Amino acid sequence: MRTPEEAERHAIIAELSQQFAKTGKAHDEEGTFPHEHVDALRQCGYVTWTVPKEYGGKGISLYEMLLHQEQIARGDGSTALAIGWHVGMMLNLYASKALPEDVYREICESVLAKGALINSCASEPATGSPSRGGRPETTAVPVEGGYRITGRKTFSTLSPELDWVLVTAGIADSNQIGEFLVSGADIRIEETWNVLGMRATGSHDIILEDVFVPEHHLVSRLEPGQKSKRNEDGGGWMLHIPACYLGVALNARDFAAEYAGTYQPNSLPHPISKVDHIQNKLGQMELKLLSARTMMYDLARRWDEATPAERLKLRPQLGAVKTLATNSAVEVVDLAMRVVGARSLSRDLVLERLYRDVRAGLHNPPMDDITYRSLSETAVSERLQARDAKR
């Protein structure tokens, strides 16, 4: 049951979501970044809500964060996905203790003082997704007092508004990879984002041209194959991704259900919601949403209540949420378009945008094959351990 404070926060986000729905279409058509949406989320304090209470924030749970992310996406998917990286990262950096305390405090203070935003940018043209491994071509050269970093990062979501960027770079004359906290004022943005869906996330390339980073902003050194300490929270924060796409799917469901309940061709004595095959499609949509959302919120609750060691064990299941949710969301939007029929292709209706937006979820991490491999390895390992325990 929601507390009065939680209910108030949810009402704020619900109202903003309705506002974003009115302007999302124009940003999609023009491929522009919704700065006014981000400004509104700053003004209401949303960007600070996942900052821990001891640092001055609200310290909201993962569960509550997902409720907000899903709601924002019901208004505009691009806005939800973009801001999700910031609010999720603030949760992740605290839970994983991945940064030195003074550096994390510096970030928190900037978020509270001016609504500063942060994201991690690790993908590169040559290496692709960082989840696939590969040494970054971005290079950090040691100099007096710090490092000089040069390179390019792709898929840098939220780039037009970033105040902090966590980047990976190969350390010159070393086999190590460094994670560096870079000021957004020191990067250059090349507007390369021109895609089919999620067109307003500002996921442009960021260019680092001999950028100086002080020594204390080298937050970790990784040996080849070593995972960032950020992974030590089990990945709960990454549920902002399935929350976003389920929000898009809920928007499509709402549109289709209202259309079916009100559209009555002159060949029928009742709305099409009474037609068997339409009822079947609407029912399939509800079941897919019920399954995916129940799994997501159950895992979020379990993550919130878990110890650090227990959170690590949840990783395969958290990945499964993303795979189930994003694939279900694609299917829900497709069914919504089948309910509405050929009219769903009209650019005057929201469904064609939702159809394009929801496809992007298939390419957000973790990828399906990685999830299936993780689940498979876990199942085999657990079975073998159980067998050995009986001996």
VENJO-V842974 format. One record per backbone hydrogen bond with DSSP energy under -0.5 kcal/mol. NH is the residue of the N-H (numbers start at 1). CO is the residue of the C=O. Records with the same first field share a line. If there is no record, write none. Layout:
BEGIN
NH: CO + CO
END
This chain:
BEGIN
7: 3
8: 4
9: 5
10: 6
11: 7
12: 8
13: 9
14: 10
15: 11
16: 12
17: 13
18: 14
19: 15
20: 16
21: 17
22: 18 + 19
23: 19 + 20
24: 20
25: 21
27: 23
28: 24
29: 25
30: 26
31: 27
32: 27
34: 200
35: 33
37: 34
38: 34
39: 35
40: 36
41: 37
42: 38
43: 39
44: 40
45: 42
46: 41
47: 41
48: 45
49: 45 + 46
51: 48
55: 52
56: 53
57: 52
58: 48
59: 51
60: 49
65: 61
66: 62
67: 63
68: 64
69: 65
70: 66
71: 67
72: 68
73: 69
74: 70
75: 71 + 72
76: 72
80: 76
81: 77
82: 78
83: 79
84: 80
85: 81 + 82
86: 82
87: 83
88: 84
89: 85
90: 86
91: 87
92: 88
93: 89
94: 90
95: 91
96: 92
97: 93
98: 93
99: 93
103: 100
104: 100
105: 101
106: 102
107: 103
108: 104
109: 105
110: 106
111: 107
112: 108
113: 109
114: 110
115: 111
116: 110
119: 164
121: 166
122: 120
124: 128
128: 124
132: 129
133: 130
139: 150
140: 170
141: 139 + 148
142: 140
143: 146
146: 143
147: 213
148: 141
149: 147 + 211
150: 139
151: 208
153: 206
154: 123
155: 203
156: 204
157: 155
158: 201
159: 156 + 202
161: 158
162: 158 + 159
163: 117
164: 117
165: 182
166: 119
167: 165 + 180
168: 121
169: 178
170: 138
171: 176
172: 140 + 170
174: 171
177: 222
178: 169
179: 220
180: 167 + 178
181: 217
182: 165 + 180
184: 163
186: 183
187: 184
188: 207
190: 205
191: 189
192: 190
194: 192
201: 198
204: 156 + 202
205: 190
206: 153
207: 188
208: 151
209: 207
210: 208
211: 149
213: 147
215: 145
217: 214
218: 215
219: 179 + 217
220: 179
222: 177
226: 223
231: 228
232: 229
233: 230
234: 231
236: 233
238: 235
239: 236
240: 237
241: 238
242: 238
243: 239
244: 240
245: 241
246: 242
247: 243
248: 244
249: 245
250: 246
251: 247
252: 248
253: 249
254: 250
255: 251
256: 252
257: 253
258: 254
259: 255
260: 256
261: 257
262: 258 + 259
263: 259
264: 262
268: 265
272: 263
273: 260
274: 271
275: 272
279: 275
280: 276
281: 277
282: 278
283: 279
284: 280
285: 281
286: 282
287: 283
288: 284
289: 285
290: 286
291: 287
292: 288
293: 289
294: 290
295: 291
296: 292
297: 293
298: 294
299: 295
300: 296
301: 297
302: 298
303: 299
304: 300
305: 301
306: 302 + 303
311: 307
312: 308
313: 309
314: 310 + 311
315: 312
318: 314
319: 315
320: 316
321: 317
322: 318
323: 319
324: 320
325: 321
326: 322
327: 323
328: 324
329: 325
330: 326
331: 327
332: 328
333: 329
334: 330
335: 331
336: 332
337: 333
338: 334
339: 335
340: 336
341: 337
343: 340
344: 341
345: 342
346: 343
349: 346
352: 346
353: 350
354: 350
355: 351
356: 352
357: 353
358: 354
359: 355
360: 356 + 357
361: 358
362: 359
363: 360
364: 361
371: 367
372: 368
373: 369
374: 370
375: 371
376: 372
377: 373
378: 374
379: 375
380: 376
381: 377
382: 378
383: 379
384: 380
385: 381
386: 382
387: 383
388: 384
389: 385
390: 386 + 387
391: 387 + 388
END
